[in-house]
Amino acid sequence: FQQFSDSSSRKEHVKITSEPKPGFLERLSETSGGMLIGLVTFLLAFYLLFTNEGRALRTAKSLDEGLSLVVPLDSIHSISQENEGRLVHLAGALSTSKPLFDPSYGLSIHAVKLKRNVEMYQWVEHEDSKEYEENGEIKKETRYSYDTEWKSEVVNSRNFDREIGHKNPSAMAVESFTAISPNVQVGSFVLSKGLVDKIDDFKQLSLSHLEDPHADVTRRGDYFYHSDNPRRPEVGDLRVSFFYAGLSGDDPYLGPAAKVSLQLFLYFASSVPNSVTSKYFSLSSKVTVIARQRGDQLVPYHTKSGDVLEILYPGDLSVEEMFQKEHESNTMKTWALRAAGWLSMFVGISLMTRIFYTLVDWFPVVRDLVNVGLKAFALCVASSLSLLTISVGWLFYRPLWALLLALLSAVPIVVARARVPPKKQQ
């Protein structure tokens, strides 16, 4: 059953659907399906928590290993064979062999990356729903509203509740893309693809000094518009903006290259091709990197712990500051994954025990008490099992800490049992 109610504006309407209230067997069947999903989520939490601890400890040991082996370079313009394959530290400016350009818009810049971002003015559907029970039926009231917005991806209007009057083009006439310099250097050293990928501090490029590239393209502010009237765009109109990362020269419209610094950490390894004298002269941003010297290449360094060091940061940083940032990043990632693992376990336990709530959901008072009890049970068990799993993950690397965590994992259960009155007092 569907009931439509149009508002005074054609850009908004309300849709009401209704269905009979599910019976006990139907609710029980749905709960059984949820139990299966809960079991999968529950088991996934163990894997996530266990592997996260191994990853965190391995990364910490790798960083300590790197810090103990770092060797500062005296010059970035000469390649010393003594440092072949070793862990080194250096600071220098980015340089590229030639500018990146977009011939369609007559734009070029000396930078590591140039991104063209294309947006289309198109219809967007917004949905707001609420459910309620009426005359023994479950009704769902959904309010649909439509607005026009700039979007970098095509919105498929065929999925709208009402496509009539809100139809979008199926594709953009101009595509977004990112151009990357094929050769990025710091002094005489060539950065690996992994290091170049870390140069992602994009800033919007000013277009104020450029003219309209075509008769059907208008520049307004920092955008190129494919529109008859940029102030009043129509559905299907495009606007194009540009972003750059890793400025490698002084641009009169951008100001001097951003200050960044580079650190490299190289470990002893096999011989590599002869060094090549740099033939690039572009000034560039300084960066700080962690990598391994292989000839004139800066490549990943594989630690004895099985991890890889290939790090790049903007700013003129010392060796200690570089590794401090990496330790902080590792700590944040570790706690984020721990929280995700605990939440996954809590949700899994809640779904698996949901069947007890379904069995008594026609008794309001009992239903509420059971719901609170199940939530408390899921909270305690998830906390204990999470701590226990983390302690097992630490067992191989730090046995004493693992033992303390294992003991701590029993605290939530002990506290929960202590709050339950003895049978005699019941």
Beta strands, then each sheet from edge to edge (+ up, - down):
strand 1: 2-6
strand 2: 12-20
strand 3: 71-72
strand 4: 88-89
strand 5: 92-96
strand 6: 100-102
strand 7: 107-109
strand 8: 111-134
strand 9: 137-151
strand 10: 177-180
strand 11: 184-186
strand 12: 189-191
strand 13: 203-204
strand 14: 218-220
strand 15: 223-226
strand 16: 238-247
strand 17: 286-290
strand 18: 292-294
strand 19: 297-299
strand 20: 301-302
strand 21: 308-309
strand 22: 311-314
sheet 1: 1+ 2- 9+ 8- 10+
sheet 2: 1+ 2- 9+ 8- 16+ 13-
sheet 3: 1+ 2- 9+ 8- 16+ 15- 14+
sheet 4: 3+ 4+
sheet 5: 18+ 19- 12- 11+ 5- 17+ 22-
sheet 6: 6+ 7-
sheet 7: 20+ 21-
end
